[in-house]
Amino acid sequence: MKFNNSRRSSGYSSDLANKILDTSKPVHSLSNELEPQQKFEDNKPTGEIVAYKAWFTQSGLPPFEVKFTDEIKLPAYLTVIEFINIQAVEVGYNIYFKADGLKEVK
């Protein structure tokens, strides 16, 4: 996801995530399966899974991917969710998200 942020900081931040995601609007889950992320050494995959990724959407934003350190259970397609400890980082005008988990909003 691209985002023009005039004040850059280093590392993941919950403040940046809260500037991008609107807490008054629902977030919907798009993924049916987690995508494993492998560790790379010397530009080659090692086979070791270091994280999992899934896609989400919110009105007014393009679909975005969120990384989870632990394998989580994804809800059904288009389920409204809330992230647990969502954080974001900007790298070269791209925004990357990570979260500790998620929960369904009932």
C-alpha positions in Angstrom: 0.0 0.0 0.0 1.3 3.4 -0.8 0.8 6.3 1.6 2.3 9.8 1.5 3.6 10.5 5.0 5.6 13.6 5.4 6.9 12.7 8.8 8.8 9.4 8.7 9.8 7.3 11.6 11.9 4.2 11.8 10.4 0.8 12.8 6.9 -0.4 13.3 4.5 2.0 15.1 0.9 1.8 16.3 0.6 5.6 15.7 1.2 5.2 11.9 -1.3 2.3 11.7 -3.9 4.4 13.5 -3.3 7.3 11.1 -4.0 5.1 8.1 -6.8 2.8 9.4 -10.0 4.5 10.4 -11.2 3.0 13.7 -14.8 4.2 13.0 -15.0 2.0 9.9 -15.1 -1.8 9.8 -12.2 -3.9 8.5 -13.1 -7.0 6.5 -11.1 -10.2 6.1 -10.4 -11.1 2.5 -8.1 -14.2 2.8 -9.3 -17.8 3.2 -5.8 -19.1 4.0 -2.7 -17.7 5.6 0.3 -17.2 3.3 3.5 -18.5 4.9 6.5 -16.2 4.7 9.8 -18.0 4.5 13.2 -16.9 5.9 15.7 -16.0 3.2 19.5 -16.3 3.4 21.7 -15.3 0.5 18.5 -14.5 -1.5 17.4 -18.1 -1.2 14.5 -19.5 0.8 15.5 -21.7 3.7 12.2 -23.4 4.1 11.8 -22.0 7.7 8.5 -20.2 8.2 9.0 -17.0 10.1 5.5 -15.3 9.7 2.1 -15.6 8.0 0.3 -13.0 5.9 -3.4 -12.4 5.1 -5.3 -9.7 3.2 -7.9 -7.3 4.5 -9.9 -4.3 3.3 -11.4 -1.1 4.7 -13.7 1.4 2.9 -11.5 4.1 1.4 -8.3 2.1 1.3 -6.9 -0.4 -1.2 -6.7 -4.0 0.0 -3.7 -4.4 2.4 -1.7 -7.3 3.8 -1.0 -7.9 7.5 1.8 -10.0 8.8 1.4 -12.3 11.9 4.3 -13.9 13.7 2.1 -16.8 14.9 -0.2 -18.9 12.9 -3.8 -17.6 13.5 -7.2 -18.9 12.6 -8.7 -16.7 9.9 -12.5 -16.0 10.0 -14.8 -16.5 7.0 -14.5 -14.3 3.9 -15.7 -10.7 4.5 -16.0 -11.2 8.2 -15.7 -7.9 10.2 -12.6 -8.1 12.4 -10.5 -6.0 14.8 -6.7 -6.3 15.0 -4.8 -7.0 18.2 -1.9 -4.5 18.5 -1.8 -3.4 14.8 1.4 -1.6 13.8 2.7 -0.2 10.6 6.0 0.8 9.1 6.8 2.9 6.0 9.6 1.7 3.7 10.2 3.6 0.5 6.7 5.1 0.5 5.1 1.7 1.0 3.3 0.8 4.2 3.6 -2.6 5.8 1.4 -3.8 8.6 1.9 -6.4 11.4 -0.4 -7.5 14.2 -0.3 -9.8 17.1 -3.7 -11.3 16.2 -7.3 -10.6 15.3 -10.8 -11.1 16.6 -14.2 -11.2 15.0 -16.5 -8.3 15.7 -20.0 -9.5 16.5 
